[in-house]
């Protein structure tokens, strides 16, 4: 059975192929059309997935789409009748947009298949694709389930329980009572782009003092004994769907918002810190409620808010659960995967036979293809047999390198295939990369990658984190030797690297450790701010020559400036 999974209704359009229960290909459309967080229909991604899987359109048996447009329509209608100010934007945002997206899908479908003989199409509720889909590819036979995002069809938070291939829903919260929208509002307040730059807010929070505004923010968001979210909407305007997300009451309480090009004032950082702290506290409350209901040892968390790795790290440390699973594509990009697996395991009741522990599911390029791109650009490159040794030598020397190797990752985090690497022992490295390579805000931290065998010598994380989604602390006695990846509060968003999953990346880290005594590298995504991660050799070459990188290790070729 071959299932094509699709996400295209909101943002981060994605396609994947599941063949007899195995995830054989997945790629975000943005990597191919070069439009970050694209909402375009993932036509290029579908073609690339079919090519990677060695399939044609006629081989597809089912299509699973990560939205069910008719879900909660009565709730939506009641909402706009009560909130007439929302009627016009609602009609544009939900009704017209929904029709346009549906029409685009069926035009594409009819172009590739005869409607009577083509694959059957299944529209699946958005939050089910988040929570159930993530559970079905997790390593757990049973787990508590938590989905948190801005909103799907209308739901914003979903709690329940999964066992084998069955799912039980305990409850939902609905728009406008949304952790995601709550956090989007403070992101806008801090001068960032809401629904896209929440990671910047998370990184800004440790610069502030949460106690300055903690009482006010705690009063804004509550969790009921049943685990439902309740927001004091008088502080916000996002419930009207268009316009600014914060109300005048918000500004009277917390101060004037930062302009996108303005300075970061202390109160901006204090507000970010308070919102981050309260998000963690309220989600921990839900975790306690879920554990009490399910008695499960493990938690599966999904949705855009689950990309908040600081929150995830605190759940690991403080919740009743032994560990937490978050898939690498935890946001809407992962709903393409979730839709396919909910169909396969949840609807067709097929036995679970796959664990999503390997994020390297997208495109790869041979040395011949890489050399052709280098020649086409009229560049000179050195062929190196042991690319891991050369990369480690460059890192030891303090060089910042572009690292383009093997199969590309799925999800927003660079995990050692399309990465920028540096030596975290150099104190000035963080500022240099932010200013000269990434062209982004100076405060923003960088993440470390460490081998599975040695990470506990440097970090206090007691569980594995192959997808870089659980923030931990750098051990106090090691912070001085890892200045470039230690944030102002002593934290780091660690990636643990398994030799069996990514042997070449593991080799680089190991060889750097042999040279310096510290088997840890600074790892950030191979792109500049505002662009998607590089996908092709051409993307890598263009990015390399558009910023302050010192060297490029691309396949077995090395280019130095």
Secondary structure, DSSP 4 states (H G I P E B T S, - for coil): -EEEEEE-SSSS-EEEEEETTEEEEEEETHHHH--TT--S--HHHHHHHHHHHT--GGG--EEEES--TTTTHHHHHHHHHH-GGGHHHHIIIIIIHHHHHHHHHHHHHHHHS-TTTSPEEEE--HHHHHHHHHHHTSS-SEEEEEEE-S-SSSEEEEEEEEETTEEEEEEEEETTS-HHHHHHHHHHHTTS-TTT-HHHHHHHHTTS-GGGTHHHHHHHEEE-TTS-EEE-GGGB-GGGSSS-SB-HHHHHHH-PPPPTTS---HHHHHHHHHHHHHHHHHHHHHHHHHHHHH--SEEEEESGGGG-HHHHHHHHHHSSSSEEE--SS-SGGGHHHHHHHIIIIIIS-PPP-------B-S----HHHHHHHHHHTT---EE-S-HHHHHHHHHHTT--EEEE-SSPBSSSS--SSEEEEE-TT-TTHHHHIIIIII---TT---EEEEETTTGGGTB---S--TTS--EEEB-GGGGGG-TTT--TTSEEE-EEE-TTT-HHHHHHHHHHHHHHS--EEEEEESS-TTSPPP-SHHHHHHHHTTS---EEEETTEEEE-
